[in-house]
Amino acid sequence: MEHIAVFCGSSKGKNPAYRNKAFELGSSLAKRNIGIIYGGARVGMMGHLAEGALAENGNITGIIPDFLKEKEIAHDGLNRLIEVASMHERKMKMHELSDGVIALPGGYGTLEEFFEMLTWAQLGLHQKPVSLLNINGFFDPLERLADKMVEEGFLNELNRGMLLMDDQIDGLLNKMNNYSRPKTDKWINRDQW
Protein backbone atom coordinates (compact mmCIF):
# COMPACT_ATOMS: atom_id res chain seq x y z
CA MET A 1 0.00 0.00 0.00
CA GLU A 2 1.34 3.39 -0.98
CA HIS A 3 -1.34 5.58 0.62
CA ILE A 4 -3.70 4.95 3.53
CA ALA A 5 -6.72 7.07 4.37
CA VAL A 6 -7.03 7.58 8.10
CA PHE A 7 -10.40 8.56 9.54
CA CYS A 8 -10.20 10.12 12.98
CA GLY A 9 -11.87 12.81 14.98
CA SER A 10 -11.37 16.49 15.60
CA SER A 11 -11.59 15.71 19.33
CA LYS A 12 -8.64 14.21 21.16
CA GLY A 13 -10.54 12.02 23.63
CA LYS A 14 -10.15 11.94 27.41
CA ASN A 15 -7.51 9.23 27.59
CA PRO A 16 -4.00 10.24 26.39
CA ALA A 17 -3.62 6.71 24.98
CA TYR A 18 -5.79 7.72 22.02
CA ARG A 19 -3.79 10.74 20.92
CA ASN A 20 -0.47 9.00 21.67
CA LYS A 21 -1.45 6.10 19.39
CA ALA A 22 -2.62 8.54 16.69
CA PHE A 23 0.81 10.18 16.80
CA GLU A 24 2.46 6.74 16.72
CA LEU A 25 0.38 5.70 13.70
CA GLY A 26 1.42 8.83 11.81
CA SER A 27 5.04 8.20 12.68
CA SER A 28 4.87 4.47 11.82
CA LEU A 29 3.29 5.06 8.42
CA ALA A 30 5.87 7.75 7.63
CA LYS A 31 8.74 5.41 8.56
CA ARG A 32 7.29 2.82 6.15
CA ASN A 33 7.03 5.46 3.37
CA ILE A 34 3.26 5.08 3.33
CA GLY A 35 1.53 8.34 2.48
CA ILE A 36 -1.33 9.46 4.71
CA ILE A 37 -4.59 10.91 3.43
CA TYR A 38 -6.66 12.43 6.23
CA GLY A 39 -9.18 15.15 7.06
CA GLY A 40 -6.71 18.04 7.03
CA ALA A 41 -7.26 19.46 10.51
CA ARG A 42 -4.66 20.47 13.08
CA VAL A 43 -6.93 19.68 16.05
CA GLY A 44 -7.83 16.53 17.97
CA MET A 45 -6.83 13.06 16.82
CA MET A 46 -6.28 14.44 13.32
CA GLY A 47 -3.67 16.88 14.58
CA HIS A 48 -1.80 14.20 16.52
CA LEU A 49 -1.79 11.89 13.49
CA ALA A 50 -0.38 14.68 11.32
CA GLU A 51 2.28 15.67 13.84
CA GLY A 52 3.44 12.05 14.10
CA ALA A 53 3.87 11.84 10.33
CA LEU A 54 5.57 15.22 10.06
CA ALA A 55 8.00 14.33 12.87
CA GLU A 56 9.33 11.60 10.55
CA ASN A 57 9.20 13.74 7.40
CA GLY A 58 6.23 11.72 6.17
CA ASN A 59 4.04 12.44 3.18
CA ILE A 60 0.69 13.65 4.48
CA THR A 61 -2.20 15.07 2.48
CA GLY A 62 -5.18 16.76 4.06
CA ILE A 63 -8.60 16.96 2.44
CA ILE A 64 -10.74 19.67 4.00
CA PRO A 65 -14.13 21.15 3.10
CA ASP A 66 -14.16 24.92 2.59
CA PHE A 67 -16.47 25.54 5.54
CA LEU A 68 -14.03 23.84 7.94
CA LYS A 69 -11.05 25.68 6.51
CA GLU A 70 -12.89 28.92 7.21
CA LYS A 71 -13.07 27.93 10.89
CA GLU A 72 -9.25 28.05 10.86
CA ILE A 73 -8.72 24.45 11.88
CA ALA A 74 -6.74 23.46 8.76
CA HIS A 75 -3.20 22.21 9.37
CA ASP A 76 -0.77 24.57 7.64
CA GLY A 77 2.30 22.30 7.75
CA LEU A 78 1.13 19.48 5.47
CA ASN A 79 2.75 18.38 2.24
CA ARG A 80 -0.53 19.07 0.49
CA LEU A 81 -3.92 20.47 1.51
CA ILE A 82 -6.82 19.94 -0.89
CA GLU A 83 -9.96 22.04 -0.46
CA VAL A 84 -13.28 20.50 -1.44
CA ALA A 85 -16.86 21.75 -1.41
CA SER A 86 -18.53 19.21 0.90
CA MET A 87 -18.07 16.39 3.38
CA HIS A 88 -19.17 13.90 0.72
CA GLU A 89 -16.59 15.22 -1.71
CA ARG A 90 -13.96 14.89 1.06
CA LYS A 91 -14.77 11.17 1.49
CA MET A 92 -14.69 10.58 -2.26
CA LYS A 93 -11.31 12.28 -2.62
CA MET A 94 -9.87 10.33 0.33
CA HIS A 95 -11.16 7.14 -1.27
CA GLU A 96 -9.69 8.02 -4.68
CA LEU A 97 -6.24 8.78 -3.27
CA SER A 98 -5.89 5.78 -0.93
CA ASP A 99 -5.17 2.06 -1.13
CA GLY A 100 -6.74 1.22 2.23
CA VAL A 101 -8.51 2.69 5.24
CA ILE A 102 -7.75 2.86 8.95
CA ALA A 103 -10.22 4.36 11.41
CA LEU A 104 -9.16 5.50 14.86
CA PRO A 105 -11.48 6.10 17.81
CA GLY A 106 -13.77 9.02 17.20
CA GLY A 107 -17.40 10.13 17.17
CA TYR A 108 -20.28 10.03 14.72
CA GLY A 109 -18.30 11.46 11.80
CA THR A 110 -15.47 8.94 12.11
CA LEU A 111 -17.89 6.02 12.27
CA GLU A 112 -19.94 7.36 9.36
CA GLU A 113 -16.83 7.62 7.18
CA PHE A 114 -15.63 4.18 8.21
CA PHE A 115 -18.96 2.46 7.60
CA GLU A 116 -19.41 4.06 4.20
CA MET A 117 -16.04 2.67 3.08
CA LEU A 118 -16.88 -0.76 4.55
CA THR A 119 -20.29 -0.74 2.85
CA TRP A 120 -18.72 0.16 -0.49
CA ALA A 121 -16.34 -2.79 -0.05
CA GLN A 122 -19.23 -5.12 0.77
CA LEU A 123 -21.04 -4.00 -2.37
CA GLY A 124 -17.94 -4.63 -4.48
CA LEU A 125 -17.33 -0.97 -5.31
CA HIS A 126 -13.70 -1.30 -4.23
CA GLN A 127 -11.25 -4.01 -3.14
CA LYS A 128 -9.40 -2.03 -0.44
CA PRO A 129 -8.90 -3.20 3.14
CA VAL A 130 -11.00 -1.26 5.66
CA SER A 131 -9.78 -1.48 9.24
CA LEU A 132 -10.02 -0.28 12.82
CA LEU A 133 -7.09 0.43 15.13
CA ASN A 134 -8.64 -0.77 18.37
CA ILE A 135 -6.95 1.55 20.88
CA ASN A 136 -7.75 0.82 24.52
CA GLY A 137 -10.57 -1.59 23.53
CA PHE A 138 -12.55 1.30 22.03
CA PHE A 139 -14.03 -0.80 19.22
CA ASP A 140 -14.75 -3.94 21.28
CA PRO A 141 -18.50 -3.14 21.42
CA LEU A 142 -18.54 -2.68 17.64
CA GLU A 143 -16.91 -6.08 17.18
CA ARG A 144 -19.61 -7.64 19.36
CA LEU A 145 -22.27 -5.82 17.33
CA ALA A 146 -20.86 -7.23 14.08
CA ASP A 147 -21.04 -10.73 15.60
CA LYS A 148 -24.65 -10.04 16.63
CA MET A 149 -25.45 -8.96 13.06
CA VAL A 150 -24.24 -12.37 11.84
CA GLU A 151 -26.09 -14.21 14.62
CA GLU A 152 -29.35 -12.44 13.77
CA GLY A 153 -29.00 -12.93 10.00
CA PHE A 154 -28.31 -9.33 8.96
CA LEU A 155 -24.72 -9.95 7.85
CA ASN A 156 -23.15 -13.04 6.33
CA GLU A 157 -20.00 -14.54 7.81
CA LEU A 158 -17.83 -13.83 4.76
CA ASN A 159 -18.70 -10.15 4.83
CA ARG A 160 -18.18 -10.10 8.59
CA GLY A 161 -14.58 -11.05 7.81
CA MET A 162 -14.14 -7.82 5.85
CA LEU A 163 -13.99 -5.91 9.14
CA LEU A 164 -10.28 -5.89 9.99
CA MET A 165 -9.28 -4.95 13.52
CA ASP A 166 -6.18 -5.04 15.71
CA ASP A 167 -4.92 -3.21 18.76
CA GLN A 168 -1.35 -3.01 17.40
CA ILE A 169 -0.23 -0.99 14.39
CA ASP A 170 2.07 -3.72 13.04
CA GLY A 171 -0.66 -6.35 13.38
CA LEU A 172 -3.21 -4.15 11.65
CA LEU A 173 -0.90 -3.28 8.75
CA ASN A 174 -0.09 -6.98 8.35
CA LYS A 175 -3.81 -7.81 8.12
CA MET A 176 -4.30 -5.02 5.60
CA ASN A 177 -1.37 -6.17 3.45
CA ASN A 178 -2.73 -9.75 3.41
CA TYR A 179 -6.34 -8.76 2.77
CA SER A 180 -8.28 -9.94 -0.24
CA ARG A 181 -11.96 -9.22 -0.63
CA PRO A 182 -14.11 -12.33 -0.09
CA LYS A 183 -15.35 -13.97 -3.26
CA THR A 184 -18.96 -13.26 -2.44
CA ASP A 185 -21.74 -11.11 -3.72
CA LYS A 186 -24.19 -9.88 -1.11
CA TRP A 187 -27.03 -10.34 -3.59
CA ILE A 188 -26.34 -13.84 -4.96
CA ASN A 189 -28.24 -15.73 -2.26
CA ARG A 190 -31.02 -13.24 -1.65
CA ASP A 191 -33.36 -15.90 -0.30
CA GLN A 192 -31.28 -16.15 2.86
CA TRP A 193 -31.71 -12.43 3.47
N, C-alpha and C positions, 0 to 999 in steps of 0.2 A: 504494500500500500504506500502510495506516495503522499496522499493527503487524507486527513481524517477530519470530519466535521465533529465538533464537540459542542453539545447542547448543555448549557449550564445557566444558572440564574444570575440575576443582577443583585441578589442578596447573598451575604456571605455565610449565613447560618450561625447558630449559637455556638456550636462546637468547633474549636480551631482545627480539629481533624479534617473537616471538610475543605476548608481553604488551603490547608497544608498539602492535602492530596491533590487539589486542583493545581497548585504550583508545581508539585512533583510530576503530575501528568504532563504539563507544559514542558518542563525540563526534560523529561524522559523522551517525549516525542521529538524534541529538538535534537537531542543527542543521537537519535536514530535517523536523523535527516528526514523525518516525516513532517510535512507541512501541516499546519493547523488552520482550519477554517472555523471561525466562531462568530458570535454575535456582535463583536466590535466594541464592546463597552469596556471602560476602565474600572468599573465598580463591581463589587460582589465576587462571586465565584469566577465570573468572566475575567475580571481584572487580575485575579491571582493566577489563573491559567495563562494569561498573556504574559505576565511578569516572569513566570517560570520559563516560558519559551524564550523570551527576550534575554533572560539571564544566560542562556546557552547559545545566543545568536541564532535562534531558530527562525524559521520562515512562518510567519503568522499573518493571516489575512482576516480582517474583520468585515462583516456584512451588516450594515446598519440602516434601518429605515430613516428617512429624512426627519420624521417627527421626533425620533429619539436623539438624533444628532443635535437637533435644536435645543434639547434639554441639557446639552453640554456634558453628556456622559460618554462620548466617543473617546476611545483611546488614541492619543496622538503620536504614539511611538511605534506603531505597527509597520510592517513591511508594506502593507497595502490596506487601504480602507475603501470599501465599495459602498456607495450610497444607493439605496433602492427606495421605491415608492411605498412599499407596504410590508407587513409581516409575512404575508404569503410569498411575496417576491423574494424576501430574505431566505425563507426555507428552500425555495426552488433554486436559488443561486448557491446556497450551501450544498444542496444535493448535487447540482451540476459539477461543482468543483471538487467533490470528495470521492474517495474510494471506499469509505466506511464511516460508521457513526458510533460515537461514544456519548452517552448521557451521564452527567454527574447529578448528584442530589440537587433538587431545586423545587420550584413550585409548579403551579398550573401550566405556565408557559413551557417549561422544560419538558414536562410530561406530554403536553400536546405535540410538541415538535418530535419527540421520541416516538410516540405512537403513530404519528402520520408516516414516518419513515418505515416503521415496522409493518404497518398496514400496506404500504406500497410494496414492500418486499413480499408479503403474503400474497398479494394480488399478482405478483410476477412483473411488476413495473420496473424493478431493478434487482440485481443479484448481490448487492452489497451487504456485508455484515452489519448488524444493528445491535449495539451492546450497551450494557449498564456497568459502570464502575461502582460496585456496591460498598461504598465507604461507610464504615461504622454500622453495618447492617441496615442501612437506610432503605434498600429495596427489598428486604426480606418479605414484607407484607405483599408486595407486588408479585413476587415469585409464588407465594401461596395463592394469590388470586389467579394467576395463570394456571396453576394446577387445578384450582376449583373450576375454571372455565372448561378444562378438559373433562373433569369428573362429571360436570353437568351437561356436557355435549354441545358447548358453544365454541369449542376450539378443538381441532384434531391434534393428535399427539405429534405428528410430523411438524406442523406449524408451531406447536409449542416449543419445539427444539430450535426454532429460529431466534428465540430470545436468548441472547448470549449474556452471561453475567459472571463476574469474578470480583473478588475483593482486593486483588493484586493487579497492578498495571501489567507486569510481565505475563501473568496468566491470561489476562483479558486480551492482550495483543496476540498471544499465541492462539487463542480460540478464534480471533478474528482472521488471522493469517491462514488458519486451517479450515475456515468456513466454506461450505458450498451449499447453495440453496437446495432444500429438499426437492426431490423430483415428484412434486405433487401439485395438483391444481385444486384449489379450494372448491371449484364448482363441478369437478368430475363426478363425485358421488353425492349429488344433491339430496338424494333420498335420505341419507343419514343425517342431514341437517334439518 
